[in-house]
Amino acid sequence: MSEQADILVIGLGAMGSAALYQLAKRGVKAVGLDRFAPPHTMGSSHGETRITRQAVGEGRDYVPLVLDTHRIWRELEAETSAELLNPCGLVVMAPGVGETSHHGKPDFVARSIGAARDFGIAHEVIDGREVAHRFPQFLNLQGNEKAYYEPGGGYVFPERCIKAQLTRAEQLGATIRTGVEVLAIAQRGSAVRVETSSGTFEADQVVVSAGGWNAHLLGAPFDRVLTVKRQVLHWYELEDTSAYRADAPVFIWMHGATDVDYLYGFPPLPGDRRLKVATEQYEINTTADAIDRTVDPAESAEMYRKHVAGRLAGATPRVAQAAACIYTVTPDRGFIIDRHPDQDRICVVSACSGHGFKHSAGIGNVVAGMVTDGRSAIDLSPFSISRFS
């Protein structure tokens, strides 16, 4: 005997928890499945903090999603009394001369400025001299750097966001099943049948938001366009925290020509003497099951030498913590939010390519609209799987 649902959500990380919450708000009989017990450390949605920015340099198509996400997080804060979003400010910075790239997009500072102007997002365009004056955490600037400052940017607490949405989803009537591994998904006529380690589920529609596991679960064409990349987060001990004042921003700092010539980071959390920073790599593929989740101390030493030393005030090479996570990436570093091309009752949300969490609550909202009303208030055509055909 199979368990029935109107909508089944597979994977309850950033996107799945958001979708389940929004479905429950709409009064849908929704069931959420996860192989682990979210929030967990096995996917892409852990590590204490994630940067959020409203003027999205990856493209103007993303901006409505992040604006809606900020609205939803504030709504959730009011409902749960949990702090989810800290708008401490954001600096996106690059050298004053020469080429730069971030997430496959050239001149990311100018793209961020353009998005802010298009959507009326509060911001300032400043140079390295002004950055150094306002934010003494940044060292050895030349003075001619170009920088975008967004006072409404900052960071979110990913584990808290997931927990808040799952808590509210259950309170609103959703069912959550953890420790359930999905084995097969197949549409049969007007229903979707999902085989799991805990039995069979049937639903009118299914949302697949399993991140790094999506390609394995869905097969073609997703297995041809989704790749999984291992990423590493580093926390270094701070010798001195005086440069990190109350207005210390999060940052994206490009210091060379390619996508890997950069670092991003966060001010220390209140009362903390650790500095969290990271960069990204796109050369080496892995899978969600095969990834090495241990971090070799040599990786943190190399990160410090190449990106941190001489750039961030008070940062020592002493490693307080390190963690591995995964990015699920498409060839153009964009998202997929679309129905399966061969099984139209399966909605796929994945491949957020390392910049998805800040959009996640808004994506959950539009996905809930797709599967309940058959439409979205936001144009999702830029996120179609067909662009890779």
C-alpha positions, 0 to 999 in steps of 0.5 A: 500500500503506497502513501498518498500526497498531493505534492511530494518534495524530495530533499529538504535543504534550502530549496525543498524546505522553502517549497514545503513551507510555501505549499503548507501555507497554501493548504496543500497535502504535502509530504517532504522526504529527506535522506538525512535529518535537515538541517544537516552537513551533507549537502550545500546548506550548512556552515553557519552563514551565507552571503545575501545580496539584493543586486545580483551580478549574475543577472537581473533575472535573479533579483526578484527572487532574492527580493522576495526571499528577504521578505519571506525571511522577515515574515519567518522571523516574525512567526518564529522569533528566530534571527535569520537575516543580518543586513550588516552590509556588503562590499563587492570589490575588484582591482581598478584596472584589468579583467576580472570574473565571478561566477562566469560573469566579467566585471562583476562590480559593474554588473552589480551596480547595474542591477542595483540601478535597474531595481532601485536597490540602495547602494554606493559606488566607492573606491579602494581608498573609501573602502579602507577608510570605512572598513579597516578589516581590508588591508593593503588596498591600492586605493583605485579599486572599484567597489560596490557597497550595498547596505541591505546586503549581509548574511543569513543563517542557513541552518536556522532558515531551513529549521524555521521553514520546516517547523512552520511547514509542520505546524501548517499541516505538512508531513516530514519524513527523514532518514528516507532514501529515494530509490526511483521516481517515475511518472505513470499517467496522472501520478508520480510514483516514488520508491524509497527505502521506507516504501512507496509514495504516490503524488499528483506532482513531485518537486525534486530538490535534492541538490547534488543527488538530482542528477542520479535521481533524475537521469537524462537530461539532467545527468548531462548538465549537472556536475558536483564540485567540492568546496571548502570553508575555512575559519581562521583564528583572529589575533585582534578583532578591533578592525571588525566594527559593528558595521563590518560588511560581508565581502566578495573580493576579486583580486585577479582575472579568473573565477578562482582569483578571489575570496569571500568572507564574513565578519566574526559573529558577535563574541566570536574570534574566528574569521570565516572565508572561502574561495571556489574551484570548478575544475575537479568533479565529484559526486554527492556520495563520493565527496571527501568531507574531511579537510586536509590542513594543507588546504587551509594553509594554501587558502591562507597563503593565496588569499588571506595573508596580507588582505584581512586584518587580524587573521592568523594562519591558525585554523579554528575550523574547516568544512567541505560542502558541495556545489551543483553546477550547470555549464552556464553557472545558472539555476534550473527551475523547470518541469522535467521535459519528459515527465511534466508532473515532476518539477526540478529545482537544482543546480544553484551553482554556488549562489542559490541560498539567498534566493531559496525562500523566493524559489520555494514560493514560485515553485509552490505557485507552479505546482498549485496554480500552474503559473509563476509570478516571476519569469522562470524561462531563464532557468529552463532546462531547454537552454542546454538542449 
